C-alpha cells in the first residue's frame, strides 16, 4: 500500500471516529431520557401512563423499522436544513443520530426493566420521589447493563457509518467504495475491513471492561 493510500486510510478513520463519537453522544443525550420515560410510564411502574407509553413506543418502533440507507435518503431535506448540506461527514451525523436514538432508548428501557422491583418498592416506602428513584435507584442499579447496551449501539453506528460512505458520507465506507470497489484496489478494501474489525474489537473490549468494573462495584 502506497504512503498516499495510508494517509487516506488514516484520514478516513478520523472521519469515521468523528461521525460515530458525535452521533453516539447526541443519540445518548436524547435516547437515555426517552428510554427512562418509556420505562417509568410502563404498566405498573412509578409513573404509569398508558397513552404516553404507547405513543412513544410506536414512534420508536417506527424509526427502528426503517433501514438506515432508506432513512438517510428520506431525510435529506432535514439534513440540509440542519447542517446546510446532504453530503459529507457532518451531514451523515444527522441520519446516524436519528437512527441510533430509538435503538438506545430501547436499550435503556430493557436495562432499567431488569432492576429488581423490590429495590424500587423499598425506595418508595422510604418516601423517595420519582426523580430520586430514577437517579439513585434505577440508573445506578442498571448502569453496568446500560454500558453494554451503549457499547452495542456504538458498534452498530460503526457499521452504519460505513454504509453512509456509499452515499457520500465520508469515512472508511467511502474509502472502501471509491478505491476498493470502484477502482478494484483489493488491498485498500482489505485494509479498510481490518481497520473496521479492529475498531469494533476495541470498542467492545473497552465496553466490557467498564461494565465489569461497574458490576463489581455494585456487588460490593
N, C-alpha and C positions, 0 to 999 in steps of 0.2 A: 504494500500500500504506500502511495506517494505521500510526502510531507504535506502537500496541499490537501489531500484527502483526510489525513489525520487531523489537520486544522478544521476542516469542515465537520468531521465527526465530533470533535470537542465542542465546536460552536452549536451543533445540533443537540448535543447532550445538555448544554447550558439552557437552550430554549425549552427543552423538554422539562428540565427541573423547574424552570421559571413557571411554565404552564401548570404543572402538577402542584407545585407548592402553593401558588396563589389560588388556584381553583379549590384545592383541599381546604385552605384557610377560610375562604369565603363560603364554601359549601357547609363547612362545620359551623360557621357563625350563624347560618340560617337553619341548618339541618338539626343541630342539637336542641335548640329551643322547640322546634317543630316536633321532634321526637318526644320531648318531655311532655308537650301538650297532648300528643296522641296517647301517651301512657296514662297521664292523670285524668283524662276525660273518658277513659275506657270504663266498661261496666264494672262496678264495684270498687273503683279506685277513689282517690281522695277528692277529686273534683269531677265526678261523673257528669258527662254532658253528651248524651247520645247523638244529638243533632250535629254538634260541632265535631265530634269524633268521626262520625260517618262522612261529613263533608270533607274534612281534611284528609281522611283516609282515601276517599275517592280521587281527590286531586293528586295525592302522592302516587296512587296506583296507576293513574292515567299517565303521569310523567314517566314513571318507571317502565311502562309498557312500550314506549316509543324508542325504537333503535337509535343509537347515537348518531349514525350517519344521516338518518332522516331528520332527526331533531336539529342537527347542525344546519341543514339546508332550510328547514322550515322556519327557523328563527333568524335568518339572515337580515330581514328588516330591523328586528330588535337589536341585533348585534351592531348594525350600522348606527342606530340611534345612540347606543351606549358608548361605543368606542370610536365611532366615525368611520369604520371600515369593516368589511366582512372577511378580509383576507389578512393573514399574518398571525404571529404568535399571540399577541394580546387579544385579537379578535376571537381566537379559539377558546380563550378562558371563559367567555360568556356561555357557550353551549356546554362546555365541560362542567361549569358550576351548576347550571340548571339540571344537567343530567345526574350529577353526583348528590345534590341536596336531598332529593327524596330517598335515595339509597341510604344516606347517612341517617336520615330521620327514622327509617325502619330499623336500622342497626341499633340506634339509641333506644327505640321502643322495645326491641327484643331484649336488650341488655337490662333495661330497667324492670321489665316484667319478670326477670329471673330473681329479683330481690325478694327475700323471704317476707311474705305478708305479715308475719308475726313481728318483725322488726318495725314495720310501718305502724302496726297497731300499738306497739309499745310507745312509739313516739307520739302518737295521737293521744294516748292515755295520759301522757305527761304534759299535754297541752300545747304541743308543737303546732305551729301554723303550717298550712300547705307549703308556703315558701321555705320554711325551715326544714320540712320533711324532704323537699326536693334537694336543697343544698347540703344538708347534714346527714341525710339517710340514703336517699335513692342514688344520687350521683357518686358519693364515696363508696357505697357498697358495690356498685356496678362498674367502677372505674376500670378494673383490670379487663373486664369483658368489653367495655367501650373502646379501650385502646386497641384490642384485637380487631374490633369492628372497623375502626378508623383506618387501621393498617390495611385491611381488606379493601376499603374504599380507595385508598391511595394507590394500591396495586391496580385496581380497576381503572383509575384515572390514567395510569401509565399506559395501559392498553388503549384507552380511548384517545389519548393524546397522539399515539402512533397512528390511529385511524384518521385523526384530524389532519395529519400530514397529507393525506390523499386529496384533501380539499383546500390545500394552500395554508394549512395551519402551522407549518414550520416544524422544527424538531426532528427527532430521529425518524419518524414516519415519513416525513417529507424527503429526507436524505435517502431513505431506502427506496422510495418510489422513483425519485428523479435520477438517481445514479445506479442503484442496484437493479431496478426493474427496467426503466426506460432505456438506460444505456448498457444494459446487460453486464454490469460490473459485479460479478459474483462475490468478490472479496469484500466489497462495500456492504452488500446485503448480509453476508455472514458476520462482518464486524458489527453491524447495527443490531443484529439479533443477539450477539454475545453481550453487547453493552446493555440491551434491554433485560436480558436474563440476569445479568449481574446486578442491575438496579433493583429489580424485583426481589432478588435474594437478599440484598442489603436492607431494603425496607422491611421485609418480613422478619429478618433476624433482629433488627432494632425493635420492631413492634413486639415480638415475642419476649425479648429481654425486659422491656419496660413493663409489659403485662405481668410477667412472672414476679418481678420485683414488687409491684403493687399488690399482687395476690399474697405474697409472703408478709407484706406489711399489714394487710387486712387480717390475716390469720393470727399474727402476733397481737 
